[in-house]
Amino acid sequence: MYFLVVHGNMHDPVVKSMTLDLEKKGFIVYVIVSTVEGEQAVHNESRADIKPLNIDILDVRIVFKVCWLRG
C-alpha cells in the first residue's frame, strides 16, 4: 500500500486531476488542508482513498517534525 501527501487546493484543476489520477492508480492520497472549506472540498470528491489532512503549514513545529521524519 502506497500513500502520497499533496499540498494544493482541490478547486485547482491541476491538483484535482493529479489527485484523482493518483487515486485511480491505487495510491491513498492525503490532501493537506488548513480550513474547513478545504476539508469539505476533499470530502465532496466522495472518494474512499482521497482524504483530507488538516495541517497548519505555518506552524514551525509541524514543519520540523515532517523534516525530521524524512531525515
Buried (B, 14 or more C-beta within 10 A) or exposed (E): EEEEEBEBBBEEEEBBEBBBEBBEEEBBBBBBBBEEEBBEBBBEBEBEBBBBBBBEEEEEEEEEEEEEEEE
